[in-house]
């Protein structure tokens, strides 16, 4: 089952549009499919970042000096 779609207008640089058209032709996919997949992946990365932030919301807060001392203690600095 195909998801419901909404028409959107985007503006691309000429070279980017040309590359996208070539990729679409080469992969036998539509430009819409390629752009939708790219947007979906970008949003998925944001969602993963937000989930990590939420998981760490209750972590102990470190001052700058504590953070530097920790980095030195584990050999990072």
PDB file with SEQRES, HELIX, SHEET and CRYST1 records, atoms N, CA, C and O in Angstrom:
SEQRES   1 A   77  UNK UNK UNK UNK UNK UNK UNK UNK UNK UNK UNK UNK UNK          
SEQRES   2 A   77  UNK UNK UNK UNK UNK UNK UNK UNK UNK UNK UNK UNK UNK          
SEQRES   3 A   77  UNK UNK UNK UNK UNK UNK UNK UNK UNK UNK UNK UNK UNK          
SEQRES   4 A   77  UNK UNK UNK UNK UNK UNK UNK UNK UNK UNK UNK UNK UNK          
SEQRES   5 A   77  UNK UNK UNK UNK UNK UNK UNK UNK UNK UNK UNK UNK UNK          
SEQRES   6 A   77  UNK UNK UNK UNK UNK UNK UNK UNK UNK UNK UNK UNK              
HELIX    1 AA1 UNK A   14  UNK A   27  1                                  14    
HELIX    2 AA2 UNK A   31  UNK A   55  1                                  25    
HELIX    3 AA3 UNK A   64  UNK A   73  1                                  10    
CRYST1    1.000    1.000    1.000  90.00  90.00  90.00 P 1           1          
ATOM      1  N   UNK A   1       0.844  -1.175   0.000  1.00  0.00           N  
ATOM      2  CA  UNK A   1       0.000   0.000   0.000  1.00  0.00           C  
ATOM      3  C   UNK A   1       0.892   1.243   0.000  1.00  0.00           C  
ATOM      4  O   UNK A   1       1.807   1.355   0.817  1.00  0.00           O  
ATOM      5  N   UNK A   2       0.626   2.168  -0.913  1.00  0.00           N  
ATOM      6  CA  UNK A   2       1.412   3.387  -1.012  1.00  0.00           C  
ATOM      7  C   UNK A   2       0.887   4.424  -0.018  1.00  0.00           C  
ATOM      8  O   UNK A   2      -0.322   4.575   0.156  1.00  0.00           O  
ATOM      9  N   UNK A   3       1.803   5.129   0.625  1.00  0.00           N  
ATOM     10  CA  UNK A   3       1.409   6.161   1.582  1.00  0.00           C  
ATOM     11  C   UNK A   3       0.768   7.330   0.844  1.00  0.00           C  
ATOM     12  O   UNK A   3       1.067   7.579  -0.324  1.00  0.00           O  
ATOM     13  N   UNK A   4      -0.107   8.038   1.531  1.00  0.00           N  
ATOM     14  CA  UNK A   4      -0.721   9.228   0.955  1.00  0.00           C  
ATOM     15  C   UNK A   4       0.368  10.266   0.731  1.00  0.00           C  
ATOM     16  O   UNK A   4       1.238  10.450   1.583  1.00  0.00           O  
ATOM     17  N   UNK A   5       0.325  10.938  -0.398  1.00  0.00           N  
ATOM     18  CA  UNK A   5       1.355  11.925  -0.708  1.00  0.00           C  
ATOM     19  C   UNK A   5       0.761  13.316  -0.819  1.00  0.00           C  
ATOM     20  O   UNK A   5      -0.438  13.485  -1.041  1.00  0.00           O  
ATOM     21  N   UNK A   6       1.621  14.302  -0.661  1.00  0.00           N  
ATOM     22  CA  UNK A   6       1.262  15.693  -0.824  1.00  0.00           C  
ATOM     23  C   UNK A   6       2.247  16.329  -1.782  1.00  0.00           C  
ATOM     24  O   UNK A   6       3.452  16.097  -1.684  1.00  0.00           O  
ATOM     25  N   UNK A   7       1.754  17.114  -2.689  1.00  0.00           N  
ATOM     26  CA  UNK A   7       2.617  17.784  -3.652  1.00  0.00           C  
ATOM     27  C   UNK A   7       3.344  18.936  -2.963  1.00  0.00           C  
ATOM     28  O   UNK A   7       2.749  19.692  -2.196  1.00  0.00           O  
ATOM     29  N   UNK A   8       4.646  19.058  -3.252  1.00  0.00           N  
ATOM     30  CA  UNK A   8       5.453  20.144  -2.689  1.00  0.00           C  
ATOM     31  C   UNK A   8       6.368  20.681  -3.771  1.00  0.00           C  
ATOM     32  O   UNK A   8       6.812  19.933  -4.642  1.00  0.00           O  
ATOM     33  N   UNK A   9       6.646  21.954  -3.721  1.00  0.00           N  
ATOM     34  CA  UNK A   9       7.574  22.566  -4.657  1.00  0.00           C  
ATOM     35  C   UNK A   9       8.878  22.845  -3.922  1.00  0.00           C  
ATOM     36  O   UNK A   9       8.882  23.465  -2.859  1.00  0.00           O  
ATOM     37  N   UNK A  10       9.984  22.382  -4.495  1.00  0.00           N  
ATOM     38  CA  UNK A  10      11.292  22.676  -3.926  1.00  0.00           C  
ATOM     39  C   UNK A  10      12.154  23.305  -5.013  1.00  0.00           C  
ATOM     40  O   UNK A  10      11.941  23.060  -6.200  1.00  0.00           O  
ATOM     41  N   UNK A  11      13.108  24.098  -4.615  1.00  0.00           N  
ATOM     42  CA  UNK A  11      14.017  24.732  -5.553  1.00  0.00           C  
ATOM     43  C   UNK A  11      15.403  24.140  -5.342  1.00  0.00           C  
ATOM     44  O   UNK A  11      15.929  24.131  -4.229  1.00  0.00           O  
ATOM     45  N   UNK A  12      15.987  23.644  -6.436  1.00  0.00           N  
ATOM     46  CA  UNK A  12      17.297  23.010  -6.387  1.00  0.00           C  
ATOM     47  C   UNK A  12      18.262  23.771  -7.285  1.00  0.00           C  
ATOM     48  O   UNK A  12      17.860  24.378  -8.277  1.00  0.00           O  
ATOM     49  N   UNK A  13      19.525  23.731  -6.926  1.00  0.00           N  
ATOM     50  CA  UNK A  13      20.551  24.261  -7.819  1.00  0.00           C  
ATOM     51  C   UNK A  13      20.535  23.432  -9.096  1.00  0.00           C  
ATOM     52  O   UNK A  13      20.233  22.240  -9.058  1.00  0.00           O  
ATOM     53  N   UNK A  14      20.862  24.061 -10.238  1.00  0.00           N  
ATOM     54  CA  UNK A  14      20.788  23.361 -11.522  1.00  0.00           C  
ATOM     55  C   UNK A  14      21.616  22.081 -11.540  1.00  0.00           C  
ATOM     56  O   UNK A  14      21.154  21.046 -12.021  1.00  0.00           O  
ATOM     57  N   UNK A  15      22.830  22.151 -11.019  1.00  0.00           N  
ATOM     58  CA  UNK A  15      23.691  20.960 -11.031  1.00  0.00           C  
ATOM     59  C   UNK A  15      23.129  19.848 -10.146  1.00  0.00           C  
ATOM     60  O   UNK A  15      23.235  18.669 -10.484  1.00  0.00           O  
ATOM     61  N   UNK A  16      22.538  20.223  -9.023  1.00  0.00           N  
ATOM     62  CA  UNK A  16      21.929  19.242  -8.133  1.00  0.00           C  
ATOM     63  C   UNK A  16      20.726  18.581  -8.807  1.00  0.00           C  
ATOM     64  O   UNK A  16      20.544  17.367  -8.716  1.00  0.00           O  
ATOM     65  N   UNK A  17      19.918  19.381  -9.476  1.00  0.00           N  
ATOM     66  CA  UNK A  17      18.753  18.832 -10.181  1.00  0.00           C  
ATOM     67  C   UNK A  17      19.189  17.888 -11.296  1.00  0.00           C  
ATOM     68  O   UNK A  17      18.590  16.829 -11.486  1.00  0.00           O  
ATOM     69  N   UNK A  18      20.228  18.268 -12.030  1.00  0.00           N  
ATOM     70  CA  UNK A  18      20.732  17.403 -13.097  1.00  0.00           C  
ATOM     71  C   UNK A  18      21.223  16.072 -12.533  1.00  0.00           C  
ATOM     72  O   UNK A  18      20.919  15.010 -13.076  1.00  0.00           O  
ATOM     73  N   UNK A  19      21.982  16.135 -11.444  1.00  0.00           N  
ATOM     74  CA  UNK A  19      22.485  14.912 -10.815  1.00  0.00           C  
ATOM     75  C   UNK A  19      21.333  14.048 -10.315  1.00  0.00           C  
ATOM     76  O   UNK A  19      21.377  12.823 -10.425  1.00  0.00           O  
ATOM     77  N   UNK A  20      20.316  14.677  -9.773  1.00  0.00           N  
ATOM     78  CA  UNK A  20      19.149  13.952  -9.274  1.00  0.00           C  
ATOM     79  C   UNK A  20      18.396  13.268 -10.418  1.00  0.00           C  
ATOM     80  O   UNK A  20      17.974  12.118 -10.294  1.00  0.00           O  
ATOM     81  N   UNK A  21      18.235  13.985 -11.526  1.00  0.00           N  
ATOM     82  CA  UNK A  21      17.566  13.386 -12.698  1.00  0.00           C  
ATOM     83  C   UNK A  21      18.345  12.183 -13.209  1.00  0.00           C  
ATOM     84  O   UNK A  21      17.760  11.151 -13.539  1.00  0.00           O  
ATOM     85  N   UNK A  22      19.679  12.318 -13.273  1.00  0.00           N  
ATOM     86  CA  UNK A  22      20.505  11.211 -13.744  1.00  0.00           C  
ATOM     87  C   UNK A  22      20.418  10.015 -12.805  1.00  0.00           C  
ATOM     88  O   UNK A  22      20.330   8.871 -13.249  1.00  0.00           O  
ATOM     89  N   UNK A  23      20.445  10.287 -11.505  1.00  0.00           N  
ATOM     90  CA  UNK A  23      20.340   9.203 -10.519  1.00  0.00           C  
ATOM     91  C   UNK A  23      18.984   8.507 -10.644  1.00  0.00           C  
ATOM     92  O   UNK A  23      18.901   7.280 -10.579  1.00  0.00           O  
ATOM     93  N   UNK A  24      17.935   9.287 -10.823  1.00  0.00           N  
ATOM     94  CA  UNK A  24      16.596   8.719 -10.965  1.00  0.00           C  
ATOM     95  C   UNK A  24      16.533   7.820 -12.199  1.00  0.00           C  
ATOM     96  O   UNK A  24      15.992   6.716 -12.137  1.00  0.00           O  
ATOM     97  N   UNK A  25      17.073   8.282 -13.298  1.00  0.00           N  
ATOM     98  CA  UNK A  25      17.050   7.484 -14.524  1.00  0.00           C  
ATOM     99  C   UNK A  25      17.873   6.213 -14.367  1.00  0.00           C  
ATOM    100  O   UNK A  25      17.456   5.132 -14.784  1.00  0.00           O  
ATOM    101  N   UNK A  26      19.042   6.356 -13.762  1.00  0.00           N  
ATOM    102  CA  UNK A  26      19.940   5.211 -13.588  1.00  0.00           C  
ATOM    103  C   UNK A  26      19.347   4.163 -12.649  1.00  0.00           C  
ATOM    104  O   UNK A  26      19.516   2.964 -12.869  1.00  0.00           O  
ATOM    105  N   UNK A  27      18.654   4.613 -11.607  1.00  0.00           N  
ATOM    106  CA  UNK A  27      18.115   3.686 -10.610  1.00  0.00           C  
ATOM    107  C   UNK A  27      16.674   3.270 -10.907  1.00  0.00           C  
ATOM    108  O   UNK A  27      16.091   2.455 -10.192  1.00  0.00           O  
ATOM    109  N   UNK A  28      16.107   3.845 -11.981  1.00  0.00           N  
ATOM    110  CA  UNK A  28      14.708   3.556 -12.353  1.00  0.00           C  
ATOM    111  C   UNK A  28      13.738   3.883 -11.218  1.00  0.00           C  
ATOM    112  O   UNK A  28      12.755   3.179 -10.987  1.00  0.00           O  
ATOM    113  N   UNK A  29      14.049   4.968 -10.526  1.00  0.00           N  
ATOM    114  CA  UNK A  29      13.182   5.475  -9.470  1.00  0.00           C  
ATOM    115  C   UNK A  29      12.802   6.902  -9.822  1.00  0.00           C  
ATOM    116  O   UNK A  29      13.481   7.554 -10.616  1.00  0.00           O  
ATOM    117  N   UNK A  30      11.724   7.385  -9.235  1.00  0.00           N  
ATOM    118  CA  UNK A  30      11.326   8.766  -9.501  1.00  0.00           C  
ATOM    119  C   UNK A  30      12.145   9.719  -8.629  1.00  0.00           C  
ATOM    120  O   UNK A  30      12.683   9.334  -7.590  1.00  0.00           O  
ATOM    121  N   UNK A  31      12.222  10.956  -9.074  1.00  0.00           N  
ATOM    122  CA  UNK A  31      12.875  11.989  -8.267  1.00  0.00           C  
ATOM    123  C   UNK A  31      12.173  12.093  -6.915  1.00  0.00           C  
ATOM    124  O   UNK A  31      12.823  12.256  -5.883  1.00  0.00           O  
ATOM    125  N   UNK A  32      10.847  11.999  -6.926  1.00  0.00           N  
ATOM    126  CA  UNK A  32      10.082  12.072  -5.672  1.00  0.00           C  
ATOM    127  C   UNK A  32      10.489  10.976  -4.702  1.00  0.00           C  
ATOM    128  O   UNK A  32      10.634  11.233  -3.506  1.00  0.00           O  
ATOM    129  N   UNK A  33      10.676   9.761  -5.196  1.00  0.00           N  
ATOM    130  CA  UNK A  33      11.091   8.659  -4.326  1.00  0.00           C  
ATOM    131  C   UNK A  33      12.454   8.931  -3.709  1.00  0.00           C  
ATOM    132  O   UNK A  33      12.660   8.715  -2.515  1.00  0.00           O  
ATOM    133  N   UNK A  34      13.380   9.405  -4.530  1.00  0.00           N  
ATOM    134  CA  UNK A  34      14.736   9.663  -4.036  1.00  0.00           C  
ATOM    135  C   UNK A  34      14.733  10.773  -2.998  1.00  0.00           C  
ATOM    136  O   UNK A  34      15.370  10.651  -1.952  1.00  0.00           O  
ATOM    137  N   UNK A  35      14.013  11.862  -3.285  1.00  0.00           N  
ATOM    138  CA  UNK A  35      13.952  12.988  -2.339  1.00  0.00           C  
ATOM    139  C   UNK A  35      13.233  12.569  -1.058  1.00  0.00           C  
ATOM    140  O   UNK A  35      13.677  12.914   0.038  1.00  0.00           O  
ATOM    141  N   UNK A  36      12.139  11.836  -1.179  1.00  0.00           N  
ATOM    142  CA  UNK A  36      11.409  11.377   0.017  1.00  0.00           C  
ATOM    143  C   UNK A  36      12.287  10.501   0.897  1.00  0.00           C  
ATOM    144  O   UNK A  36      12.289  10.650   2.119  1.00  0.00           O  
ATOM    145  N   UNK A  37      13.034   9.587   0.283  1.00  0.00           N  
ATOM    146  CA  UNK A  37      13.936   8.731   1.053  1.00  0.00           C  
ATOM    147  C   UNK A  37      15.005   9.548   1.772  1.00  0.00           C  
ATOM    148  O   UNK A  37      15.328   9.275   2.928  1.00  0.00           O  
ATOM    149  N   UNK A  38      15.555  10.556   1.079  1.00  0.00           N  
ATOM    150  CA  UNK A  38      16.601  11.390   1.684  1.00  0.00           C  
ATOM    151  C   UNK A  38      16.045  12.193   2.863  1.00  0.00           C  
ATOM    152  O   UNK A  38      16.698  12.302   3.901  1.00  0.00           O  
ATOM    153  N   UNK A  39      14.856  12.750   2.708  1.00  0.00           N  
ATOM    154  CA  UNK A  39      14.232  13.523   3.787  1.00  0.00           C  
ATOM    155  C   UNK A  39      13.905  12.606   4.960  1.00  0.00           C  
ATOM    156  O   UNK A  39      14.142  12.958   6.116  1.00  0.00           O  
ATOM    157  N   UNK A  40      13.360  11.429   4.662  1.00  0.00           N  
ATOM    158  CA  UNK A  40      13.020  10.460   5.709  1.00  0.00           C  
ATOM    159  C   UNK A  40      14.266  10.077   6.510  1.00  0.00           C  
ATOM    160  O   UNK A  40      14.218  10.011   7.739  1.00  0.00           O  
ATOM    161  N   UNK A  41      15.374   9.827   5.823  1.00  0.00           N  
ATOM    162  CA  UNK A  41      16.622   9.452   6.499  1.00  0.00           C  
ATOM    163  C   UNK A  41      17.138  10.599   7.372  1.00  0.00           C  
ATOM    164  O   UNK A  41      17.600  10.375   8.491  1.00  0.00           O  
ATOM    165  N   UNK A  42      17.058  11.810   6.862  1.00  0.00           N  
ATOM    166  CA  UNK A  42      17.496  12.966   7.644  1.00  0.00           C  
ATOM    167  C   UNK A  42      16.663  13.113   8.919  1.00  0.00           C  
ATOM    168  O   UNK A  42      17.206  13.375   9.992  1.00  0.00           O  
ATOM    169  N   UNK A  43      15.353  12.944   8.798  1.00  0.00           N  
ATOM    170  CA  UNK A  43      14.484  13.044   9.967  1.00  0.00           C  
ATOM    171  C   UNK A  43      14.723  11.895  10.943  1.00  0.00           C  
ATOM    172  O   UNK A  43      14.630  12.078  12.157  1.00  0.00           O  
ATOM    173  N   UNK A  44      15.032  10.714  10.414  1.00  0.00           N  
ATOM    174  CA  UNK A  44      15.325   9.556  11.272  1.00  0.00           C  
ATOM    175  C   UNK A  44      16.570   9.840  12.124  1.00  0.00           C  
ATOM    176  O   UNK A  44      16.610   9.512  13.310  1.00  0.00           O  
ATOM    177  N   UNK A  45      17.582  10.455  11.502  1.00  0.00           N  
ATOM    178  CA  UNK A  45      18.791  10.800  12.256  1.00  0.00           C  
ATOM    179  C   UNK A  45      18.467  11.786  13.370  1.00  0.00           C  
ATOM    180  O   UNK A  45      18.974  11.648  14.483  1.00  0.00           O  
ATOM    181  N   UNK A  46      17.630  12.779  13.084  1.00  0.00           N  
ATOM    182  CA  UNK A  46      17.212  13.732  14.112  1.00  0.00           C  
ATOM    183  C   UNK A  46      16.476  13.016  15.239  1.00  0.00           C  
ATOM    184  O   UNK A  46      16.694  13.304  16.415  1.00  0.00           O  
ATOM    185  N   UNK A  47      15.605  12.085  14.870  1.00  0.00           N  
ATOM    186  CA  UNK A  47      14.833  11.337  15.862  1.00  0.00           C  
ATOM    187  C   UNK A  47      15.760  10.525  16.763  1.00  0.00           C  
ATOM    188  O   UNK A  47      15.547  10.451  17.974  1.00  0.00           O  
ATOM    189  N   UNK A  48      16.791   9.914  16.168  1.00  0.00           N  
ATOM    190  CA  UNK A  48      17.756   9.139  16.959  1.00  0.00           C  
ATOM    191  C   UNK A  48      18.506  10.052  17.918  1.00  0.00           C  
ATOM    192  O   UNK A  48      18.719   9.698  19.077  1.00  0.00           O  
ATOM    193  N   UNK A  49      18.906  11.226  17.439  1.00  0.00           N  
ATOM    194  CA  UNK A  49      19.611  12.183  18.301  1.00  0.00           C  
ATOM    195  C   UNK A  49      18.726  12.613  19.468  1.00  0.00           C  
ATOM    196  O   UNK A  49      19.185  12.672  20.609  1.00  0.00           O  
ATOM    197  N   UNK A  50      17.467  12.911  19.188  1.00  0.00           N  
ATOM    198  CA  UNK A  50      16.548  13.332  20.245  1.00  0.00           C  
ATOM    199  C   UNK A  50      16.310  12.219  21.264  1.00  0.00           C  
ATOM    200  O   UNK A  50      16.174  12.489  22.457  1.00  0.00           O  
ATOM    201  N   UNK A  51      16.260  10.976  20.800  1.00  0.00           N  
ATOM    202  CA  UNK A  51      16.078   9.842  21.714  1.00  0.00           C  
ATOM    203  C   UNK A  51      17.278   9.714  22.642  1.00  0.00           C  
ATOM    204  O   UNK A  51      17.111   9.445  23.831  1.00  0.00           O  
ATOM    205  N   UNK A  52      18.475   9.902  22.122  1.00  0.00           N  
ATOM    206  CA  UNK A  52      19.686   9.826  22.945  1.00  0.00           C  
ATOM    207  C   UNK A  52      19.688  10.946  23.983  1.00  0.00           C  
ATOM    208  O   UNK A  52      20.037  10.725  25.143  1.00  0.00           O  
ATOM    209  N   UNK A  53      19.302  12.132  23.564  1.00  0.00           N  
ATOM    210  CA  UNK A  53      19.235  13.265  24.501  1.00  0.00           C  
ATOM    211  C   UNK A  53      18.232  12.961  25.610  1.00  0.00           C  
ATOM    212  O   UNK A  53      18.506  13.225  26.781  1.00  0.00           O  
ATOM    213  N   UNK A  54      17.079  12.412  25.253  1.00  0.00           N  
ATOM    214  CA  UNK A  54      16.059  12.082  26.255  1.00  0.00           C  
ATOM    215  C   UNK A  54      16.568  11.031  27.232  1.00  0.00           C  
ATOM    216  O   UNK A  54      16.303  11.116  28.431  1.00  0.00           O  
ATOM    217  N   UNK A  55      17.303  10.032  26.723  1.00  0.00           N  
ATOM    218  CA  UNK A  55      17.856   8.986  27.596  1.00  0.00           C  
ATOM    219  C   UNK A  55      18.845   9.564  28.606  1.00  0.00           C  
ATOM    220  O   UNK A  55      18.952   9.077  29.731  1.00  0.00           O  
ATOM    221  N   UNK A  56      19.561  10.602  28.195  1.00  0.00           N  
ATOM    222  CA  UNK A  56      20.608  11.162  29.053  1.00  0.00           C  
ATOM    223  C   UNK A  56      20.129  12.348  29.881  1.00  0.00           C  
ATOM    224  O   UNK A  56      20.932  13.003  30.545  1.00  0.00           O  
ATOM    225  N   UNK A  57      18.833  12.629  29.849  1.00  0.00           N  
ATOM    226  CA  UNK A  57      18.283  13.799  30.540  1.00  0.00           C  
ATOM    227  C   UNK A  57      18.583  13.788  32.030  1.00  0.00           C  
ATOM    228  O   UNK A  57      18.732  14.851  32.633  1.00  0.00           O  
ATOM    229  N   UNK A  58      18.674  12.607  32.636  1.00  0.00           N  
ATOM    230  CA  UNK A  58      18.896  12.521  34.077  1.00  0.00           C  
ATOM    231  C   UNK A  58      20.353  12.258  34.450  1.00  0.00           C  
ATOM    232  O   UNK A  58      20.663  12.022  35.618  1.00  0.00           O  
ATOM    233  N   UNK A  59      21.253  12.300  33.455  1.00  0.00           N  
ATOM    234  CA  UNK A  59      22.673  12.122  33.754  1.00  0.00           C  
ATOM    235  C   UNK A  59      23.167  13.238  34.668  1.00  0.00           C  
ATOM    236  O   UNK A  59      22.661  14.360  34.641  1.00  0.00           O  
ATOM    237  N   UNK A  60      24.161  12.903  35.470  1.00  0.00           N  
ATOM    238  CA  UNK A  60      24.758  13.906  36.349  1.00  0.00           C  
ATOM    239  C   UNK A  60      25.413  14.991  35.496  1.00  0.00           C  
ATOM    240  O   UNK A  60      26.131  14.699  34.539  1.00  0.00           O  
ATOM    241  N   UNK A  61      25.156  16.228  35.855  1.00  0.00           N  
ATOM    242  CA  UNK A  61      25.743  17.364  35.142  1.00  0.00           C  
ATOM    243  C   UNK A  61      27.170  17.560  35.626  1.00  0.00           C  
ATOM    244  O   UNK A  61      27.449  17.469  36.822  1.00  0.00           O  
ATOM    245  N   UNK A  62      28.076  17.831  34.683  1.00  0.00           N  
ATOM    246  CA  UNK A  62      29.472  18.083  35.021  1.00  0.00           C  
ATOM    247  C   UNK A  62      29.800  19.532  34.750  1.00  0.00           C  
ATOM    248  O   UNK A  62      29.343  20.108  33.763  1.00  0.00           O  
ATOM    249  N   UNK A  63      30.592  20.121  35.626  1.00  0.00           N  
ATOM    250  CA  UNK A  63      31.093  21.456  35.343  1.00  0.00           C  
ATOM    251  C   UNK A  63      32.192  21.319  34.288  1.00  0.00           C  
ATOM    252  O   UNK A  63      32.666  20.217  34.013  1.00  0.00           O  
ATOM    253  N   UNK A  64      32.583  22.425  33.714  1.00  0.00           N  
ATOM    254  CA  UNK A  64      33.640  22.402  32.704  1.00  0.00           C  
ATOM    255  C   UNK A  64      34.918  21.809  33.283  1.00  0.00           C  
ATOM    256  O   UNK A  64      35.558  20.977  32.641  1.00  0.00           O  
ATOM    257  N   UNK A  65      35.293  22.223  34.478  1.00  0.00           N  
ATOM    258  CA  UNK A  65      36.539  21.723  35.082  1.00  0.00           C  
ATOM    259  C   UNK A  65      36.440  20.221  35.382  1.00  0.00           C  
ATOM    260  O   UNK A  65      37.422  19.494  35.229  1.00  0.00           O  
ATOM    261  N   UNK A  66      35.262  19.756  35.807  1.00  0.00           N  
ATOM    262  CA  UNK A  66      35.066  18.318  36.032  1.00  0.00           C  
ATOM    263  C   UNK A  66      35.169  17.544  34.719  1.00  0.00           C  
ATOM    264  O   UNK A  66      35.736  16.453  34.673  1.00  0.00           O  
ATOM    265  N   UNK A  67      34.620  18.115  33.666  1.00  0.00           N  
ATOM    266  CA  UNK A  67      34.662  17.478  32.350  1.00  0.00           C  
ATOM    267  C   UNK A  67      36.096  17.356  31.856  1.00  0.00           C  
ATOM    268  O   UNK A  67      36.498  16.301  31.366  1.00  0.00           O  
ATOM    269  N   UNK A  68      36.866  18.428  31.982  1.00  0.00           N  
ATOM    270  CA  UNK A  68      38.275  18.411  31.562  1.00  0.00           C  
ATOM    271  C   UNK A  68      39.057  17.393  32.394  1.00  0.00           C  
ATOM    272  O   UNK A  68      39.865  16.640  31.852  1.00  0.00           O  
ATOM    273  N   UNK A  69      38.822  17.367  33.698  1.00  0.00           N  
ATOM    274  CA  UNK A  69      39.510  16.410  34.565  1.00  0.00           C  
ATOM    275  C   UNK A  69      39.175  14.978  34.153  1.00  0.00           C  
ATOM    276  O   UNK A  69      40.051  14.112  34.156  1.00  0.00           O  
ATOM    277  N   UNK A  70      37.935  14.726  33.804  1.00  0.00           N  
ATOM    278  CA  UNK A  70      37.524  13.386  33.358  1.00  0.00           C  
ATOM    279  C   UNK A  70      38.239  13.003  32.066  1.00  0.00           C  
ATOM    280  O   UNK A  70      38.712  11.876  31.925  1.00  0.00           O  
ATOM    281  N   UNK A  71      38.319  13.951  31.114  1.00  0.00           N  
ATOM    282  CA  UNK A  71      39.015  13.672  29.853  1.00  0.00           C  
ATOM    283  C   UNK A  71      40.508  13.371  30.087  1.00  0.00           C  
ATOM    284  O   UNK A  71      41.086  12.495  29.445  1.00  0.00           O  
ATOM    285  N   UNK A  72      41.102  14.110  31.007  1.00  0.00           N  
ATOM    286  CA  UNK A  72      42.518  13.857  31.335  1.00  0.00           C  
ATOM    287  C   UNK A  72      42.681  12.508  32.015  1.00  0.00           C  
ATOM    288  O   UNK A  72      43.638  11.782  31.745  1.00  0.00           O  
ATOM    289  N   UNK A  73      41.750  12.175  32.895  1.00  0.00           N  
ATOM    290  CA  UNK A  73      41.851  10.911  33.642  1.00  0.00           C  
ATOM    291  C   UNK A  73      41.730   9.696  32.718  1.00  0.00           C  
ATOM    292  O   UNK A  73      42.395   8.683  32.940  1.00  0.00           O  
ATOM    293  N   UNK A  74      40.885   9.789  31.682  1.00  0.00           N  
ATOM    294  CA  UNK A  74      40.741   8.632  30.796  1.00  0.00           C  
ATOM    295  C   UNK A  74      41.697   8.675  29.600  1.00  0.00           C  
ATOM    296  O   UNK A  74      41.629   7.821  28.716  1.00  0.00           O  
ATOM    297  N   UNK A  75      42.594   9.680  29.577  1.00  0.00           N  
ATOM    298  CA  UNK A  75      43.627   9.737  28.544  1.00  0.00           C  
ATOM    299  C   UNK A  75      43.204  10.392  27.253  1.00  0.00           C  
ATOM    300  O   UNK A  75      43.973  10.396  26.292  1.00  0.00           O  
ATOM    301  N   UNK A  76      42.009  10.945  27.199  1.00  0.00           N  
ATOM    302  CA  UNK A  76      41.558  11.628  25.983  1.00  0.00           C  
ATOM    303  C   UNK A  76      42.337  12.904  25.757  1.00  0.00           C  
ATOM    304  O   UNK A  76      42.652  13.257  24.620  1.00  0.00           O  
ATOM    305  N   UNK A  77      42.651  13.605  26.850  1.00  0.00           N  
ATOM    306  CA  UNK A  77      43.459  14.835  26.774  1.00  0.00           C  
ATOM    307  C   UNK A  77      44.823  14.605  27.366  1.00  0.00           C  
ATOM    308  O   UNK A  77      45.646  15.520  27.394  1.00  0.00           O  
TER     309      UNK A  77                                                      
END                                                                             
